[in-house]
């Protein structure tokens, strides 16, 4: 079995926000179909960092402490029917903290994006860690 040639790291730029959106879309597309069907209406956003209000609310010491965040009313709290005037449920992926974590660990960037995405969507459904790891494994 031959391995793929090593990337030319000297000429590769850091993944952009658009690159991360593409990674998130591909990660979402690999999730089990029944799980994706339950995610109708969840909006996935990619930002470089959480805003100051979020950092304060989450009691983060630095802007690198938060890899992702679910905002909204989870199905476990309110059922599947959105209230009038309610913002859609949203998942944020934070590019720079994810890249920082990736640089310090042995995971691929695609695996890490999938992990954060599943974990944050899992909050929407009130899933256990074991449930989320099962969904992640099915996406791999």
Buried (B, 14 or more C-beta within 10 A) or exposed (E): EEEEEEEEEEEEEEBEEEBBBBBBEEBBEBBEEEBBEBBEEBEBBBBEBBEEEBBEEEEBEEBBEBBBBBBBBBBEEEEEEBEEEEEEBBBBBBBBBBBBBBEEEEEEBBBBBBBBBBBBBBBBBEBEEEBBBBBBEBBE
